């Protein structure tokens, strides 16, 4: 390896490690279609959401809970980061 390639390789490795060190929230498998309420019609990356999901505090928390699972059995935080939810 040439001396000029080492700094570039070091920067690329550092960038990769930094990217991988971010908090990743693994999404659970989507619920079967028969388990999703009829009003959940907005497909977001294969998971159905109700209209208004962009305001989870106002439109989702009642059934799902933001950080704790409520009646729906899945909390918003199970798939979405806290910063995205405004928590």
C-alpha positions in Angstrom: 0.0 0.0 0.0 1.4 3.4 -0.9 1.8 6.1 1.8 -0.8 8.3 0.0 -3.5 5.5 0.1 -3.3 5.1 3.9 -5.0 8.4 4.9 -7.8 7.7 2.4 -8.3 4.2 3.6 -8.3 5.4 7.2 -10.9 8.1 6.4 -13.1 5.5 4.6 -12.9 3.1 7.5 -13.7 5.8 10.0 -16.7 6.9 8.0 -18.0 3.3 7.8 -17.6 2.7 11.5 -19.3 6.0 12.3 -22.2 5.1 10.0 -22.6 1.7 11.6 -22.4 3.0 15.1 -25.7 5.0 14.8 -28.7 3.7 16.6 -30.6 1.3 14.4 -34.1 0.3 15.3 -35.1 -3.0 13.8 -38.7 -3.0 12.5 -40.8 -6.0 13.5 -42.4 -8.0 10.8 -45.5 -6.4 9.4 -48.7 -7.6 10.8 -50.8 -9.8 8.6 -53.4 -7.8 6.7 -56.3 -9.3 8.7 -54.8 -7.9 11.9 -54.6 -4.3 10.7 -57.6 -2.0 11.3 -59.5 -0.9 8.1 -58.5 2.7 8.5 -54.8 1.8 8.3 -54.5 2.4 4.5 -51.2 4.3 4.1 -48.5 1.9 3.1 -45.1 3.0 4.5 -42.4 0.6 3.4 -44.7 -2.4 3.6 -46.3 -1.4 6.9 -49.8 0.0 7.0 -50.4 3.1 9.0 -53.5 5.2 9.6 -53.8 8.6 7.9 -52.3 11.2 10.2 -49.3 9.0 11.2 -47.0 12.1 10.8 -48.5 13.3 14.1 -47.9 10.2 16.3 -48.6 12.0 19.6 -52.0 13.1 18.4 -53.0 10.2 16.1 -51.3 7.0 17.1 -50.5 7.1 20.9 -54.0 6.4 22.0 -54.0 2.8 20.5 -50.3 2.1 20.1 -48.5 4.0 22.8 -45.3 5.9 21.9 -42.8 4.0 24.0 -45.0 1.4 25.7 -47.2 -1.0 23.9 -50.9 -0.2 24.4 -54.0 -2.0 23.1 -52.5 -2.5 19.5 -49.6 -4.6 20.8 -46.9 -2.6 19.0 -45.5 0.8 20.1 -44.4 3.5 17.7 -40.9 3.2 19.2 -40.7 -0.4 18.1 -40.1 0.8 14.5 -39.4 4.5 14.8 -36.6 6.4 16.6 -37.4 8.6 19.6 -36.1 11.7 17.7 -38.5 11.0 14.8 -41.4 10.7 17.3 -40.5 13.9 19.2 -39.8 12.0 22.4 
